[in-house]
């Protein structure tokens, strides 16, 4: 089984929306993904496929020299297999090539697994947005990666070892 990461296309949108709905209590509407692909010049979008099935997606905005992770999700049946890490690594590598020097994101306070993944990349908690998520008034944790370097993104072998050790 080989994971393929490629640019998201308009044909992917129905599957991406389905994945988003399975992953989040406040999913993006279909028109938002279409906007990201066709109208937002800052947007960079990728999907992950495993045996022809869409199992992950990421949307990142390049704003001047900052990569803002807008959304990232792995299909619930394929979590804890390193797919999210590979998607994030791929996206950050591509944005580094396009001039990104740092990265930023928001994550639910309760999403400990995602926070742990981000910390593996060097993201640090820098603040919080109180009552950010409107479905339950949960806080968003703000996380920054101040220095985006190629060395930080060459995590595949390290991540694979860590995943193996967790099994």
Secondary structure, DSSP 8 states (H G I E B T S, - for coil): --EEEEE--GGGHHHHHHHHHHH-TT---HHHHHHHHHT-TTEEEEEEEETTEEEEEEEEEEETTEEEEEEEEE-GGGTTSSHHHHHHHHHHHHHHHTT--EEEEEEETT-HHHHHHHHHTT-EEEEEEEEEETTTTEEEEEEEE----HHHH--HHHHHHHHHHH-
